[in-house]
Amino acid sequence: MTGNQNTDFFDFSRNLSGEERSIRDTVRRYVEQSFRPVVRKHFADGTFPTELIPELGAMGLLGSSVHGPGCPGLSSTVYGLICQELERGDSGLRSFASVQGSLVMWPIAAYGSEEQKSKWLPELAAGHKIGCFGLTEADHGSDPGGMETRAVRDGDGWVLNGSKLWITNANMSDVAVVWARCDDGVVGFLVERGTPGFSTNTIHGKYSLRASDTGELVFDDVRLPESSRLPDAKGLKAPLACLNQARYGIAWGAVGAAEDCYETALKYAGERTQFGKPIAGFQLVQQKLVTMLTEIVKAQGLCLQLGRLKDDGINEVPLVSLTKRNNVAMALDCARTARDILGAAGITDEFSPGRHMANLESVYTYEGTHDIHTLIVGAEITGLPAYR
Ligand SMILES: Cc1cc2nc3c(=O)[nH]c(=O)nc-3n(C[C@H](O)[C@H](O)[C@H](O)COP(=O)(O)OP(=O)(O)OC[C@H]3O[C@@H](n4cnc5c(N)ncnc54)[C@H](O)[C@@H]3O)c2cc1C
């Protein structure tokens, strides 16, 4: 095909610095060379390519915008671009980096003691240690304030009882950031693997995010010293602030998945011949491609503005919610349309859109469902919370 196949159709790249473009392109090459060749097998097997984790660390892709010992300390815009490129590969790869960076390293940097920061941050940034984040419970998803996991004071320390479900990296993790209710409200702990009474289980049978470890954390009379508590995490707003960091990265990541779907569909449409010409030459197929590109370009613009605002210190929850809500729904629509353009071939794992489509169903639900983000923005613009 001779057309303009540049997915950066409005040249948003011109608004990126040379360093930002260079990091984006480096990550894109890495994902193409090291991740894409293995993702099909990992998705089929339901495994994560753990051998890549130290490479992600060495490239500064873990907790890239976190500030602390051993952390890359890059801008939020760069963090967004990294998420975009990782999710071009697979939502599972971006999920790994989101959890490690935004949900484990970020709370340690924001709420941890100096001892916790120096013990964990360099190891997590390097990918030598893996973390997970336990907030959701079987009976408390969208409303984590109802959590039943309890932390009770016991002499100088604490005793933890309860469980967390749907936890990314649960079974691979060396340390879990765990949120529990105590007499004074919600508190956070760092629970190390091997602590007596702490165990993890794998969730089997997923059709989405298969190249990602999802599991359960179980706490059965787990005794924790006071030094394992995150001293500056006070109340439910502490875990919700972590989620806001992660949702920001997801908003960018979804664009990467959508771009990969669009590019795959555009290429296929140029090569696939029916009724004597490439299907890209039919008006209906062009309409689908144009709709995909239009929505992707709008989402790219939203992300860039959101990133610049965040780098200026503006990290408004409703802005992140609006962008996550729009971009994930957009990416899911793109994945379905790309699958359609690929015809029967679209239902096999030879092509990425079917995998992205299945993955994005999880992304639509986690880190605040699509509906919950509607309610966050709705409350912002009307002043009337409609959660209950
Ligand atoms: C693959 C995967 C990985 C995950 N990783 C993690 C992790 O690492 N750590 C973690 O803590 N959690 C994790 N989660 C959990 C995720 O955050 C929850 O699934 C999410 O918060 C939704 O909770 P739920 O699944 O219980 O759905 P529910 O809260 O039961 O929602 C079900 C439906 O009801 C709707 N609904 C709920 N309340 C309202 C309301 N007030 N008004 C209108 N509609 C409403 C929802 O929008 C949704 O459509 C993960 C989930 C998945 C699928």
The ligand as an SDF file (V2000), in Angstrom:
LIG
                    3D

 53 58  0  0  0  0  0  0  0  0999 V2000
   -6.5730   -9.2240   35.7180 C   0  0  0  0  0  0  0  0  0  0  0  0
   -6.8720   -8.4050   36.9470 C   0  0  0  0  0  0  0  0  0  0  0  0
   -5.8300   -7.9320   37.7290 C   0  0  0  0  0  0  0  0  0  0  0  0
   -6.0930   -7.1890   38.8910 C   0  0  0  0  0  0  0  0  0  0  0  0
   -5.0300   -6.7690   39.6770 N   0  0  0  0  0  0  0  0  0  0  0  0
   -5.3010   -6.1940   40.8900 C   0  0  0  0  0  0  0  0  0  0  0  0
   -4.2250   -5.8840   41.7880 C   0  0  0  0  0  0  0  0  0  0  0  0
   -3.0420   -6.0510   41.4650 O   0  0  0  0  0  0  0  0  0  0  0  0
   -4.5300   -5.4000   43.0180 N   0  0  0  0  0  0  0  0  0  0  0  0
   -5.8290   -5.1870   43.4120 C   0  0  0  0  0  0  0  0  0  0  0  0
   -6.0390   -4.7480   44.5590 O   0  0  0  0  0  0  0  0  0  0  0  0
   -6.8660   -5.4650   42.5750 N   0  0  0  0  0  0  0  0  0  0  0  0
   -6.6350   -5.9630   41.3350 C   0  0  0  0  0  0  0  0  0  0  0  0
   -7.6760   -6.2760   40.4770 N   0  0  0  0  0  0  0  0  0  0  0  0
   -9.0530   -6.0820   40.9510 C   0  0  0  0  0  0  0  0  0  0  0  0
   -9.7780   -4.9320   40.2740 C   0  0  0  0  0  0  0  0  0  0  0  0
   -9.2930   -3.7060   40.7250 O   0  0  0  0  0  0  0  0  0  0  0  0
  -11.2890   -5.1270   40.5350 C   0  0  0  0  0  0  0  0  0  0  0  0
  -11.7010   -6.2020   39.7130 O   0  0  0  0  0  0  0  0  0  0  0  0
  -12.1080   -3.8810   40.2540 C   0  0  0  0  0  0  0  0  0  0  0  0
  -11.8920   -2.9110   41.2310 O   0  0  0  0  0  0  0  0  0  0  0  0
  -13.6110   -4.1780   40.1850 C   0  0  0  0  0  0  0  0  0  0  0  0
  -14.0270   -4.9090   41.2770 O   0  0  0  0  0  0  0  0  0  0  0  0
  -14.9030   -6.2520   41.0560 P   0  0  0  0  0  0  0  0  0  0  0  0
  -14.2330   -7.0910   40.0540 O   0  0  0  0  0  0  0  0  0  0  0  0
  -15.1720   -6.8120   42.4020 O   0  0  0  0  0  0  0  0  0  0  0  0
  -16.2650   -5.7350   40.3980 O   0  0  0  0  0  0  0  0  0  0  0  0
  -17.5130   -5.0940   41.1600 P   0  0  0  0  0  0  0  0  0  0  0  0
  -17.0750   -3.9790   42.0270 O   0  0  0  0  0  0  0  0  0  0  0  0
  -18.3270   -6.1950   41.7650 O   0  0  0  0  0  0  0  0  0  0  0  0
  -18.3200   -4.4800   39.9120 O   0  0  0  0  0  0  0  0  0  0  0  0
  -19.1420   -5.3030   39.0590 C   0  0  0  0  0  0  0  0  0  0  0  0
  -19.9270   -4.3640   38.1430 C   0  0  0  0  0  0  0  0  0  0  0  0
  -20.7410   -3.4760   38.9360 O   0  0  0  0  0  0  0  0  0  0  0  0
  -20.4730   -2.1230   38.5870 C   0  0  0  0  0  0  0  0  0  0  0  0
  -20.6120   -1.2620   39.7660 N   0  0  0  0  0  0  0  0  0  0  0  0
  -20.0290   -1.4170   40.9940 C   0  0  0  0  0  0  0  0  0  0  0  0
  -20.3870   -0.4060   41.8030 N   0  0  0  0  0  0  0  0  0  0  0  0
  -21.1530    0.4320   41.0760 C   0  0  0  0  0  0  0  0  0  0  0  0
  -21.8090    1.6710   41.3380 C   0  0  0  0  0  0  0  0  0  0  0  0
  -21.7170    2.2910   42.5130 N   0  0  0  0  0  0  0  0  0  0  0  0
  -22.5460    2.2230   40.3330 N   0  0  0  0  0  0  0  0  0  0  0  0
  -22.6330    1.6400   39.1190 C   0  0  0  0  0  0  0  0  0  0  0  0
  -22.0310    0.4660   38.8010 N   0  0  0  0  0  0  0  0  0  0  0  0
  -21.3070   -0.1180   39.7720 C   0  0  0  0  0  0  0  0  0  0  0  0
  -19.0480   -2.1440   38.0600 C   0  0  0  0  0  0  0  0  0  0  0  0
  -18.7970   -1.0120   37.2270 O   0  0  0  0  0  0  0  0  0  0  0  0
  -19.0190   -3.4580   37.2990 C   0  0  0  0  0  0  0  0  0  0  0  0
  -19.6030   -3.2950   36.0220 O   0  0  0  0  0  0  0  0  0  0  0  0
   -7.4390   -6.9370   39.2750 C   0  0  0  0  0  0  0  0  0  0  0  0
   -8.4980   -7.3870   38.4510 C   0  0  0  0  0  0  0  0  0  0  0  0
   -8.2160   -8.0960   37.2900 C   0  0  0  0  0  0  0  0  0  0  0  0
   -9.3570   -8.5660   36.4430 C   0  0  0  0  0  0  0  0  0  0  0  0
  1  2  1  0
  2  3  1  0
  2 52  2  0
  3  4  2  0
  4  5  1  0
  4 50  1  0
  5  6  2  0
  6  7  1  0
  6 13  1  0
  7  8  2  0
  7  9  1  0
  9 10  1  0
 10 11  2  0
 10 12  1  0
 12 13  2  0
 13 14  1  0
 14 15  1  0
 14 50  1  0
 15 16  1  0
 16 17  1  0
 16 18  1  0
 18 19  1  0
 18 20  1  0
 20 21  1  0
 20 22  1  0
 22 23  1  0
 23 24  1  0
 24 25  2  0
 24 26  1  0
 24 27  1  0
 27 28  1  0
 28 29  2  0
 28 30  1  0
 28 31  1  0
 31 32  1  0
 32 33  1  0
 33 34  1  0
 33 48  1  0
 34 35  1  0
 35 36  1  0
 35 46  1  0
 36 37  1  0
 36 45  1  0
 37 38  2  0
 38 39  1  0
 39 40  1  0
 39 45  2  0
 40 41  1  0
 40 42  2  0
 42 43  1  0
 43 44  2  0
 44 45  1  0
 46 47  1  0
 46 48  1  0
 48 49  1  0
 50 51  2  0
 51 52  1  0
 52 53  1  0
M  END
$$$$
